[in-house]
């Protein structure tokens, strides 16, 4: 069962704060609890928008730098303090 407060917050964000219209592409960048993310995505879809979740995982950049393949055969250097 969905929390009515979470659904109301999603409606306020979509309808009033961002004024999502049909065809709008909406990037969701901030880390959100799963129930808030689901409610926000559902509300965007109901309004005809297209939600795009942009995730950032711990050590994501470091992991990508270690496994990235570069045309020159070199890997990008990591800064001394990590990422």
TABELBEL-V38220 format. One record per pair of residues at least 24 apart in sequence whose C-alpha atoms are under 10 Angstrom apart, sorted by the first residue. I is the first residue (numbers start at 0). J is the second residue. D is the distance in whole Angstrom. If there is no record, write none. Layout:
i=(I	I)
j=(J	J)
d=(D	D)
This chain:
i=(1	1	1	1	2	2	2	3	4	5	5	5	5	5	5	6	6	6	6	6	6	6	7	7	7	8	8	8	9	9	9	9	9	9	9	9	9	10	10	10	10	10	10	11	11	12	12	12	13	13	13	13	13	13	14	14	14	18	18	19	19	19	19	19	19	20	20	20	20	21	21	21	21	21	22	22	22	22	23	23	23	23	24	24	24	24	25	25	25	25	26	26	26	26	27	27	27	27	28	28	28	28	29	29	29	30	30	30	58)
j=(34	35	37	38	34	35	38	38	35	34	35	36	37	38	39	34	35	37	38	39	41	42	38	39	42	35	38	39	35	36	37	38	39	40	41	42	43	38	39	41	42	43	46	39	42	39	42	43	39	40	42	43	46	48	42	43	46	43	46	43	44	46	47	48	49	46	47	48	49	45	46	47	48	49	46	47	48	49	47	48	49	50	48	49	50	51	49	50	51	52	50	51	52	53	51	52	53	54	52	53	54	55	53	54	55	54	55	56	82)
d=(8	10	10	8	8	9	9	10	10	8	6	9	10	7	9	9	8	9	6	8	9	8	9	10	10	8	9	8	7	9	9	6	5	8	9	6	8	9	8	10	6	9	10	10	10	8	9	9	8	10	7	6	8	10	9	9	9	10	10	7	10	7	8	7	10	6	7	6	10	9	6	4	5	8	9	6	5	7	7	5	6	8	6	5	6	7	6	5	6	8	6	5	6	7	6	5	6	8	7	5	7	8	8	8	9	8	8	10	8)
